[in-house]
Amino acid sequence: MRWSRMTATEAQKRLRCLVCILFTLCAATLYAAGFEDVQQKIRAHVLSNGMKFIILERHEAPVFSGYIYVNVGSVDEVYGNTGIAHVFEHMAFKGTTTLGTKGYDQEKAIMDKMDAVFDQLRAEWAKGSHADAEKLEQLEADFERLQEEASQYSDGEEYTKILEQEGAVGLNAGTSADWTAYFYSLPSNKIELWMALESERFIDPVMREFFKEKEVIKEERRMRTESSPIGRLIEELQGLAYLAHPYSHPTIGHMSDINTTTRAEALQFFEEHYIPGNMVAAIVGDVNTDEVIQMAEKYFGRMPARPNPPRVETVEPKQLGERRLKIVEQTQPFIAIAYHKPEVRHPDNAVFGAITNILASGRTSRLYKRLIRDEKISISAGAFPGFPGDKYPNLFLFYSFPAQGHTNSKNEEMILAEIERLKTDLVSESELKKVKTLAKAALIRSLRSNSGLAGMLCSTEFLLGDWRELFKSLERIEKVTDKDIKRVANEYFVDANRSVAEIVTSASDKEKEESK
């Protein structure tokens, strides 16, 4: 292969292709020694500022995956600024005072003017029907003009372009109720590039193209929530199940908050939460541990230590009775049933995992066999714990899409019947054994992927307090008994602890009941 005779674009495409192939080969490598061997090879290092690095050397292919988790999500937001954690996910790719700009001094001066005009716009919007229409029109025109001027000095794609030119794959970020993550993979000889660019975006954020990205986020909300019956229902369910706790916040935020959030508020949120002690990085792949630690000290050690933000103090009050809501839509009916349950660190967390496998894992699960295979009243049914997050007490969610000619009420009846079986009958020894076998297989599979394992190490560090807890999960599953499952089902899957949300057509379920 003669790189010198290719165009830059062709070379970049071939390099990305080569990296993808190498990652596939790496993922296909079985760890015969199992997860015990992997655990022994992992090394953790904490910088003096409090940031932790978790490193695992794997030399099967000349590639590595890097993850950075920040212990902040929508649960850490307040009303008026919902969605702000997700906003910064977008901002972190927009560069710094030296990266992504064609003249930062000029760009900053224009951005400051934009902030001032936006503050005036927000003040006028707050007047509602008493807003001065002529003033609004002038302010909006001024704001549009300033955005055009700022665009002449910005290149918000430069950060991404540099990484892709160097062979980065899987370049992305994500925001949940509990965390915000930044991740991608690179050839192993680009580890210092990863260190330099990743540290810079957290040390020197600019919030470039802030208002343009807010428009992108608003469109994202329209597509995923406002134009999606399921998206609207799930948002309603969060508000129904949570009266006090911020798990009621949609991760993407409320549209009015996205509209009015300012660049100054985003920077303040960053200052409060993007703190070294509130961040953890995992590097998995063809790297040298000692070199990674040296580079981490050099680049991320520049971040000043600051006190970590407090945990959410609001406690959701005990639910006193079943709650229900229906949304009328001319679309596929749908039903979701949610029960309050404890946070991920609770001793019964493994029991909820076992219940999930029994009821909803694959074609041998009880919900599949009952609702889909035998009764044919559903086209898709399942369950999962940890909605919308895991860090605080959360929800165990059941759901079903009724088959044509069948109703939500019939699906609900059979889901509740399967829950009742857990409460009255002990699960069989063979069923419990299958659950434990599946759990072990799932963990072993997860160890094959550099990227997947890096993400799991980071999330486990924050959610459970120590990355080693990832490898203790099988011990907890092994200890689950049939009596534990029955006890937990009776304690948590009760009527007063339940919230039910449905999508129905304009006809009532009663009018559409199946007739035999």
Sequence and secondary structure as in RCSB ss.txt:
>XXXX:A:sequence
MRWSRMTATEAQKRLRCLVCILFTLCAATLYAAGFEDVQQKIRAHVLSNGMKFIILERHEAPVFSGYIYVNVGSV
DEVYGNTGIAHVFEHMAFKGTTTLGTKGYDQEKAIMDKMDAVFDQLRAEWAKGSHADAEKLEQLEADFERLQEEA
SQYSDGEEYTKILEQEGAVGLNAGTSADWTAYFYSLPSNKIELWMALESERFIDPVMREFFKEKEVIKEERRMRT
ESSPIGRLIEELQGLAYLAHPYSHPTIGHMSDINTTTRAEALQFFEEHYIPGNMVAAIVGDVNTDEVIQMAEKYF
GRMPARPNPPRVETVEPKQLGERRLKIVEQTQPFIAIAYHKPEVRHPDNAVFGAITNILASGRTSRLYKRLIRDE
KISISAGAFPGFPGDKYPNLFLFYSFPAQGHTNSKNEEMILAEIERLKTDLVSESELKKVKTLAKAALIRSLRSN
SGLAGMLCSTEFLLGDWRELFKSLERIEKVTDKDIKRVANEYFVDANRSVAEIVTSASDKEKEESK
>XXXX:A:secstr
  GGGS HHHHHHHHHHHHHHHHHHHHH   TTHHHHHHHH EEEE TTS EEEEEE  SSSEEEEEEEES  GG
G  TTSTTHHHHHHHHTTS  SSSSBS HHHHHHHHHHHHHHHHHHHHHHTTGGGS HHHHHHHHHHHHHHHHHH
HTTB TTHHHHHHHHTT EEEEEEE SS EEEEEEEEGGGHHHHHHHHHHHHHS   TTHHHHHHHHHHHHIIII
IT HHHHHHHHHHHHH SSSGGGS TT  HHHHHH  HHHHHHHHHHH  GGGEEEEEEES  HHHHHHHHHHHG
GGS                 S EEEEEE SS  EEEEEEEE  TTSTTHHHHHHHHHHHHSSTTSHHIIIIIIIS
  EEEEEEEEEES SSSSEEEEEEEEE TT  HHHHHHHHHHHHHHHHHS   HHHHHHHHHHHHHHHHHHTT H
HHHHHHHHHHHHHHSSTTHHHHHHHHHHT  HHHHHHHHHHHS GGGEEEEEEE SS TTTT    
